[in-house]
Amino acid sequence: MELQDILAKTSSKLSRAEEMMNGLYGCYCERTCSIKGVIYREDESLTDGCRNCTC
């Protein structure tokens, strides 16, 4: 395979990857954590015994 062919294929793959990333940037992803089977949202506080925790 010639260097120009490799470059063309790599450029094509990069372009597709950039399109996929741009699509993901529009998605809302809420961060959560799970403690003892209970799901908490990011920055949510909870009490675990005598400890005060924040997700």
C-alpha positions in Angstrom: 0.0 0.0 0.0 1.3 3.4 -0.9 1.8 6.2 1.6 -0.8 8.3 -0.2 -3.4 5.5 0.1 -2.7 5.1 3.8 -3.0 8.9 4.3 -6.3 9.0 2.4 -7.7 6.1 4.5 -6.5 7.7 7.7 -8.0 11.0 6.8 -11.3 9.3 6.0 -11.3 7.5 9.3 -10.5 10.8 11.2 -13.3 12.6 9.4 -15.8 9.9 10.4 -14.6 9.9 14.0 -14.9 13.7 14.2 -18.5 13.5 12.9 -19.3 10.9 15.6 -17.7 13.1 18.3 -19.7 16.1 17.1 -22.9 14.1 17.5 -21.9 13.1 21.0 -21.3 16.7 22.1 -25.0 17.3 21.6 -25.9 14.6 24.1 -26.7 15.3 27.8 -25.0 12.8 30.1 -25.9 13.0 33.8 -23.2 11.8 36.1 -24.3 9.5 38.9 -22.9 7.3 41.6 -24.3 4.2 43.2 -23.8 3.6 46.9 -25.3 0.4 48.5 -27.6 0.0 45.5 -29.0 3.6 45.7 -28.2 5.9 42.8 -27.3 9.5 43.6 -26.8 12.4 41.1 -23.6 14.3 40.8 -23.1 16.8 43.7 -25.9 15.2 45.7 -25.1 14.7 49.4 -26.0 11.7 51.5 -25.3 10.3 54.9 -23.6 6.9 55.2 -23.6 6.0 58.8 -21.6 8.8 60.5 -20.0 10.0 57.2 -21.4 12.8 55.1 -20.7 12.1 51.5 -21.1 13.9 48.1 -21.4 12.1 44.8 
